[in-house]
Amino acid sequence: MTMRLLVLHGPNLNLLGEREGTASGRLEDLNSALRARAASHGLELKIVQSNHEGVLIDTLQAERRGIDGVVVNPAGLFGSYALKDALEAVGVPAVEVHLDGARAKQSVVKEACAAQLSGKGFDSYLQAIDRFARGDFTSGRERGKAAAPGKAKTIGRKAEAFEPDAGAPVSVKALVSRGDGVTVTPVKALARTADAGGPVKTLGRKTQAADKPAKGEKEKTLGRGSKGTPGADLLTRALVRQKIADRLAGKLTPGALATWARAQFLEVQRGAPAESGYRDMLEDSLQMLTLSTLPASRLSDEQLVDLMTQLEG
């Protein structure tokens, strides 16, 4: 199956190379180089540039089910926590790139990315494409496809079409080896780093050891299911409905519900068990709840009630 990547250019990159005395090419030159490199790997590419933070976030959300990875140059938005949160919520591997290294160390966006490439101009982008093609970054979604070949169930929702740029490639050619000279900085990520067996951010909680409980001591189930029973950690529709009910009753704040939903979504992406036949529905519901505190995707009480009704079906 063809890998699909989304390339996001941040503010002012539309004027790239237009200032007198600059040696770099223009944005159209960069995009042409990206399409050519993607074609050499047999990848599909969609490229979006915007001077507005909200447009980049809306694009991420709209394309999230049709992409396997993101290459993002936040440019002046290198300090954007909103963009960082959106990358974490979407849950696909992302690589942050910078044409030079001036902003790379100060970036907060890198915390939601599997890697950061900077300091080599256009080559920073091209190296990101190469690394995706080489298979350096594997999302939980891709692992699931490999583990369960065949037609995927959509649980009542239509698969969203991915619209690549004109001239999208159809053939796969030999991979290009990684070039030298690009600064590569491993950075923290949520689902992406966990897929590679690395450290995982715990949303403000201390990481709990996975040691077995002492003899005679009951194992805690973090509020899920009955104690000590098989499947106590199983994510179910009933559990999600209960959390929404707690939110509506004032027992949970909107932020607490969003934090819980994001943690559960990442666990499912890492392969945690979910109610049989409803994994896709649960993933969609958790993503909605994760984004429910953002202005563009805030859920009203009526919409939360509707979501509970859908989870009963």
N, C-alpha and C positions, 0 to 999 in steps of 0.2 A: 504494500500500500504506500502511495506517494506521501512523503513527509511534507507538511504544510507549515510554512513559517510566516509570521507577521513581523514586519519591520516598522518601527515607530521612530519618526524623526521629531524632535522637540522644537521649541520656539526658535525662530530666526534662522533655522537651517535652510529655509527656502531662499535666503540671500547668500548662501554659501558661495564663496569665490567671487562675489560681485564687487567687493571693496577693492579699490585700486591698490596694487602692491602686494596682494595676497597670492600665494603660489598654488593654493589648492584649487581643484576643479569646482565646477558648479554642482548643485544638487542633482540636476539631470544626469551629469556625468557619473556621480556616485550611484544613482539608481540604475543606470545602464550597466555599470560594473557589477552591481549586486545581482541583477537579472542574469548576466552572463555567467557569474560564478554559480548561481543556483542552477542554471541550465546544465552546467558541467557535472553537477551532482544528481540531476533528475529531481530537483526539489520544486515545489510550487511556492510562489512568493506573493505576498500582498504588502504594498508599501503605502504608508499613510504619514503625511507631515501636517502638523498643526501648531499654531502659536498659542493654542488654548489647552490648558490642563484637562478640562472637562471633556474635550473632544477625544483626547488620547485615552482617557479612562472609559468613555462610552464605547470607543472602538474595541478596547480590550474585552469589555463585557459582551458586546455584540458578537465578537468573533470567537469567543472562548471555546465553544464546542467544535469548531472547525479547524483548530490549529494544534500543532504539536510542539510549537516553541515560539519564543518572542525574542527579537533583537531590538533593543531600545537604546536610543541616545536621548536622555532627558534634557540635554543642553542646559538651559537656564533653570530647569525644574529639578536639578540634581538634589535639591533639599526638600522635594515634595513628599511628604508622608502620605498624602492621598494617592499619589501614583504608586508608591511602595505598597500600600495596603491593597490596591487594585491588583497588582501583580501577584501578591500572596493569595488573594481570594480566587483568582482565575485558576491557579494551581497547575500551570504548565511550566516547563523549564524556561527561564529567561536569562539572557546574557546582556549586560550593560556595556555599552561601548562609548568611548569618547575619542574625538579626533586628536586631542592632546591630553596631557596628564594633569592639567592645572586643577580641574574640578574632581578628578577621580577619587582622591583621598577624602574629600569632604562629602561625597555623595552618601545620602541615606537610601537611595534607590537600590544600591548594591546589596543591601541586607535582604532583599527579596529575590536576588538573582543567584544563579549557580556559578557565575564567573563574571569578571570584569576585565575588559580589554581596552587598553588606552595607549596613547602616545605614538601611534603610527599612521595618523591620518585615515585615508580610506581603508587601509589594510586592517584597521581595527574591526571594521564591519566585515570584511572579507574573511578574516580569521574566525569570526563568530559563525559565519555560514559553513566554513570548513569543519568546525568542531561539531556542529549539529549533524552534518552529513556523515562524519566519522562515527557518530553514535556516542559521543561523550556524555550526552545528557539524555536520560530516559525518564519519562514521566510515568506515574502510576497508570495513567490511561493507556499508554503504549504497552506497558507490561500486561495489562488486562487483555488487550487485543491479541498479544502473542500467546497468552495462556489459553485463550478460548477462541480459536479460529472459527470462521463461519459467519453467518449473518447475525448481527448484533440486535438485541431486542431494544426497542425504543420506548416501551412502556407508555404507549399512547401519544408520544410526541414525534413529530416529523423531524428527520435529520436535517440540520441546517446546512445549506449549500455554502461552500467556500468559493469565493470568487477571486481567483488569482489575477494578477496583472496580465495585460496582453502579452502574448508570446511565452506563456508558461510552458516549460519543457515537458516532454513526455518520455524521454529515454534516460537511462541511467548510465553514466560513464565512470571511469576510474576515479577514485577519490584523490584529491590533491593533498599532499602532505602539508603539515603545519609549517609555516614560515618562521624565521628567527627574528628577534628584535622587538616583538610586541610584548608589552608588559602585561602579564596575566596574573591577576590577583584573585585567589580563591576567596569567596565571601560566603557569609551565612545565608542559608535559604531554608524554607520550610519543607514542603513536600519534595523539592528538587534535591536538597542535600540528604534528606532521609533516604531517598531512593538509592543514593550512592553509598549509604551506610555511614554518613557523617553525623555531626552534631545537629540537633534540632532545637529551634527556639521553642520555649515552653510558655510563651505568653505571660511572663511575669511569675510563673510558678517555678519552684525548684524542681529539677529533674529527679524523679523517683527511681530508685534502684529496682531492677526487675527480679530481685532475689525472692525465693520462695518464703512464705511466712514460716515462722518458727513453729515447732511441734506444739499442737494444742491451741495455736492462735488462728483465728479465722481471717481469711483473706478479705480485704476491703474491695468493694466493687464500684466505688466512686458514684454511688447512687443509682447504678444501672442494674436492673433485674434483682432477683432474690439472691441472698448471700449463699455462696458455696455451691450453686447449682450450675450445671453445664449451660453454656450460652449466656452467662450473666453479663458478659461484655458485648452482647449482640446489639447492634443498632437496629431499632425497629421503628415502625410508623407510630406505634403507641408512645414510645419514648419521646419522639419529636413533638407529638401532639401535647404530651404532658408539659414539656418545656414551654410551648406556646401558651398553654393554659396558665402556667405560672406567671408568664409575662403579662397576660391580660388581667390576672388577679393582683398584680403588683408585687408578687413574690420575687420576680426577676426584673432588673432594669433592662431597657433596650440594649445597652452596651454589653451587659452580662450575657444576654441571649445571643448576641452576635459573636461574642468571644467563644461561647460554648459551641455554637454552630461551626465556627471556623476550625476549632480543635477537632470536632467530630469529622468534618469533611476531610481534613488532612489524614486522620486515622484511616478512613475508608480508602483514600487514595493510596495509602501504604499497604492496603490489603486486609484491614480489619474486617471482621465478619459483619454482614448486614442481612436484614430479613430477606429470605429467599424470594426472588422474583420482583423485588422492589428496590434494588440497588440504585438504578437510574433515577427513580422517583425521589429516593432519599437524598441522593447527591444534589439534584436540582433544588429540593427544599432547603437543604443546608446552605447552598450558595445564595439563595434568596435571603435567608435569615442573616447570613454573614454580611451581606451588603445592605441590610435593612436600616442601618443607621446613617448611611450616606445620603445626602440630599437628593441625588438623582434616582435613587432606588429605595427610598424610605417606604416602609409598609405601615398603613393605617391599621387601626384595630379591626375594621371591617375586612381588610385584606388578610389579616392574620387569621380571622375566623374562617374565611374562604379557604385558606391553606389547610387549616385543620380538617375541614370538610373533605378536601381532596385526598388527604392522607387516610381518611376513613374508607374510601372507595376500594 
